[in-house]
Amino acid sequence: GESVGLHLPTLSVQEGDNSIINCAYSNSASDYFIWYKQESGKGPQFIIDIRSNMDKRQGQRVTVLLNKTVKHLSLQIAATQPGDSAVYFCAESNTGGFKTIFGAGTRLFVKA
Amino acid sequence: DSGVTQTPKHLITATGQRVTLRCSPRSGDLSVYWYQQSLDQGLQFLIQYYNGEERAKGNILERFSAQQFPDLHSELNLSSLELGDSALYFCASSQDGASNSPLHFGNGTRLTVT
């Protein structure tokens, strides 16, 4: 069935270092991928997205990489800050398929 | 602020009871999604509405139902509540219903069933 999973449930990084959060997806028909950030007590917040016709997309301090060959998605956060501490979810959907499926989440701890 | 409003923020009720969770989508968004998040777990898709009509169904129990009204707000009804229904329930909205744009989430309703 459809599933989106994460390799690491928790990640601890030093402030100022780069963070990489990984995600595997299983539905080869998925063509739209999104990363969300969820802070304690809040709903998930959109960070960055990428469509299947791209391999890489950059935002402000964040980069998403998509490897369709191995069905892998990653989120890179540059110069990680304490405010980046949160749970990060990857999500996949098939445009026109109406459902967005979320992975289990990775908790990022940023050490000062 | 995502622009999605969920009420109430917290809800405590007993087993066997029925509750209604309410969601107002972001202005201009036609599609509403409901997700359930249990402790330390991911977001489980329950159901989606687009412009008043059911568009997609996920792992929604028969005891649960939802609807989207003409003013586009949505309600999620949970009945015959069980302890295992305790969770965070999130509503999200998007401009269209085709899952090709980001979802905008509210801050959730925390349901505790005792």
Interface residues (C-beta under 8 A of the other chain):
Chain A: Y32 I34 Y36 G41 K42 G43 P44 Q45 F46 D49 F89 S93 N94 T95 G96 G97 F98 K99 T100 I101 F102 G103 A104 G105
Chain B: S2 V4 Y33 Y35 Q41 G42 L43 Q44 F45 Q48 Y50 R55 A56 G58 F90 A92 G97 A98 S99 N100 P102 L103 H104 F105 G106 N107 G108
